[in-house]
Amino acid sequence: MSSNGGTPHRVIRDMRHGGHAIAGDQEAAAALSQVGWTRLSEAVQDPAATMAEDTTAFGFLFGKLVGNRDAHLPSDGQGGELTVRTCLALNDLGFAMIDQEPPADERNSPIPPVYTYWGQFVDHDLTAATDNDSSISIRDTDLFPLPAAEVVAKLANARNPALNLDSVYGDGPGVAGSRPEDDPGSGDDPIVVPYDAEGTRLVLGTLTPTNVGGRIPPVADNARDLPRRGDRKPRIGDGRNDENLVVAQLHVAFLRFHNRVVDWVRENENNSYATPQQIFQRAQQLVRFTYQWLTVNDFLATVLSPGATDRALAENEDVLDAITGAPKVFMPIEFATAGFRFGHSMIRGAYDWNRNFGRPNNNAPNATLTQLFQFTGTGGFFGAPTLPSNWPIEWDRFVDKNSSFGDRFARRIDTSLALPLSQMVNQQAAEKPGVVFDIRTLLKTLARRNLLRGFKLDVPTGQAVAAELGVTALTEAEIRAGAGRATAAILDPAGFLTATPLWYYILLESQLKERGDALGEVGSRIVALTIVGQLARDPDSYLNQARRGRPWQPSDGGLADPPSALPIRSIPDFLQFAGVLF
């Protein structure tokens, strides 16, 4: 377990993106703790609401649909003929969703790629199941939905479902192993987020010099990797943030942003915050507030349908508390397994990454998604101990909403996924000896995994959720036309034209109602209700400052460089303040 001398650490070490399973009992959960799941021993939204003192709960956002078989995918129980047909159809649908070859324009959206990976960062901050995919026994046909009560009892979240950046801060600067002089260990040793000797600034990793290609400006700035141990493992609060290079570089930006805020507090608030502990806590508060505010006011405003964020904010009076029968502190399963997985369809097969792997280099015109998994600690850096100096991101290629280059945008939100997502790399569970072949294959096929996971966890259909939200559902004719003839031939005999898997429905709704430029109404409502609801539940969030008569936005914290410049109003502003966008 990630601990040191009996002290639990809020660090997830070995889980990979999408990692998920169900611990059958507390004994199984204890065994799973040995492979790196987080203990939430510190403050959560409600400390009394933790499960087994380590985790928080998952629950259903639409409790009225629980137990209503008409609101779920067709099933007649374990081994039933109808259940088997549904599983086979979900497998076929998952394969059909993957592009057989990359489209020339990658179905470009007006959304820059940074929003794809900001969403992934948020997902890792909100959810992590104490699990392992091989434990769930997802197979091609031997699969059946669990009763809702069993899902809630067995599935646990190893994250506090608040946007509190525990993936960045871990246990903070006060725990053993967090100082530069401490041995970072290797192998199964605990991973602790490192801080400087004073305990105010987060430690960064340095690039490995290489003569291949050119250095990425500013060439004198070498602190552009995650802090690492000798075995390349990142010393960060969530190892999943090192699975691909985009989210790893975004995590670097958060480390640097914190350090710049520390400097700002020293320069502008030294009368109020003088000791190292006070400076760190003030900087951490400002970083968290800024992150939360940008997630609501830039990220959600960009990816959701118009008005969805404002509507959720108007309803923010503990909206999640109104869910009948839900755990007191919980992460909605409909969000975690369907609503917030829209970003998978936004992932490109290749990116205009930097001047070495992108414009103007004709020999390497882009960085493939496979390369962006390989140039991480998990991927091995092709033998380098840290990120090579020719591989840091040039963020200006990822943030420009007015770019004239199509490949500097995310893909549209629709029912097609980029070809590399049919062969996911860095999926640790998939590589473990003894895991049967069909599970290894499944873990690497993202669309199949998402669809079968939703079936296993008995997520309601898109039509049922639309009715519960009071939204006009997609018609059978709309679904048939939007899916296309080949995919409709999978949906129709399975009954999916009228009882559509929620994840697929949300993607198709975006495609049909918003041209893939934003989520449709059902997807937007699930995402907005969950994220705004979690902020409303968190007594320490920026949103709850207004309840105390102190409404907050980044300009109130003075987070501008210099203070007289424009305030931080967008994710690009955040990156610029962090010193990674020029």
C-alpha positions, 0 to 999 in steps of 0.5 A: 500500500502507498504508505510510510510508517503506517501513514496513508498517502493520497497517491495512486501509483499503478492504476491506468486510465480506464482501470476499473473493477469491483472488489467483492468484499472488504477482504478483496478491497484490502488486497487491491490496496496493495497495488496502489489505490488511494486511502482517503484518510484526510478531509473529504466533503463529509469525513463521516461518509467514507467507505471503510475509512479509505474511499468514497461512494459511487451512486446513481444520479437517477435513483428513480430508474433503479430496478426498472428493467424497462429503463435499462439494456435488455437482459434476462440475467446471468447466462440468459440468452437475451443477456448474451445477445446484448453482450455480443451486440455491445462488442459489435457496436464497440468495434463499429465505433472505431475508425478503420482508417484515420479520416483526413480531417479527423472530423475537426471541431472548433474546440482546441485539444487542451480541453480534451486533456483538461477533461481527462485531468479533471476525471482523474481528480474526481474518480478512481475505482479501487479495482483492477479490470481483470477482477470484473470478469468482462468477457465477450459473452459471460457478462450480466448486469449487477443489481444496483444495490450490489454496484453501490456496495462494491464499487468504491471511489479512491478519490474525494469527489471534489475538485481539490487537486489531491492528484497534484498535492498528495498529502502535502509538504508535511509527510515523510519523504516529501523533501528533496533530500528524502530517498524517492525509493523505487519498485514497491516503495511508497511514492510521495509528492516532493516539495522543496526544503521550505515546504512551499513549492512543488518539485519539478523534473528536468529534461534529458538532453538529446541531439535529436531535433531541436530544443524547445524554447525557452531552451534554458528552461529545463524544468519541464518534466514530472519529478521522477524516481530512478525507475521513471515512475512519476512522483505525483499524486496520480500515476494515471497523469503520466500515461500520455504525454499531453496530460503529463505536460498539463500536470507539469503546468499545474506544478509550475502554476502553483510555484508561480502563485507562491511567488505572487503571494510572497510579493503581494500578500506578505503582510497576511501570509508570512510563514512557509506554512501560511504561504503554502496554504494560501497558494494552494487555496488560490490554485484550487479556486482558479482550477475550479473556476476555470473548469466551470467558466471555461472548460464547461462553457466550451464543451457543454451546450449553451446555457447548461452551465448557467442552469446548473449554477442556478440549481447549485443548492446541493443538487446532489443531495436531492437524489433520493437514496444516494450515498451522502457523498458520492460520484454518479455512476452515470457521469463516471461511466457515460457522461464524462467519457465524451472526451474519448471521441475528441482524441486525435490519432496524431497532433501538431505537437512541437517543432520537432514533431509537427510544423514545419518538420516535413519528416515528422509532421506530427506526434502520433497518439502512440508516441504520446503514450511511449514518451512517458515514464510508463512508456519508457521514454525509449530508454531515457531517464526523463522526458527528452529535450526534443519532446516538451509540448508547445502549448500554443498549438493546443489552445488557439480557437482561431487557428487556421490549421485543422489538426490543431483542434480536437475531433468532433464529439460523435460516435467515432473514435480514433483508430489508435483507441482500438489498441490502447497502450500503457494498460497495465492490467492488460499486460499481466501474466495469466490474464485470459486473452479476451480480457487483454484484448478488451482492455485495449479496445476502449469503446468495447470496454466502455459499453460493457462496463456500462452494461455490467454496472446497470447504467440506464439507457439514454432514452430513460435518462432523457425522460427523467430529465424532461428532455425530448429523447432522440427518436428511433428514426434519428438514431437509425439515420445518425448511426448509419446503415452498418451500425443501425444493423447492429442497433436494431436487432439488439433493441438499441434503437429504443433502448440505447446505451447511455454513452453511445446515446450521449455521443450521438446526441452531440453529433445530431443536435450540436454537430459534435461541437458540444454535448447535447442536452442529456450529456450536458445536464449529467456533466454540469449537474455532477461537477457543479453539484460536487463544488456545491457540496465542497465547503472549501470550494470557490463556489461556496465563497459566495454563500459566505458573502465572498464571491470569488473569481481569479482576478480577486486573487490577483493572479495576473502577471504582473498584477496590473495585467488582465486577470486569468479568464481562460485555460490559456491564461492559466498556462501563460501564468504558469510559464509554459505558453508563449 
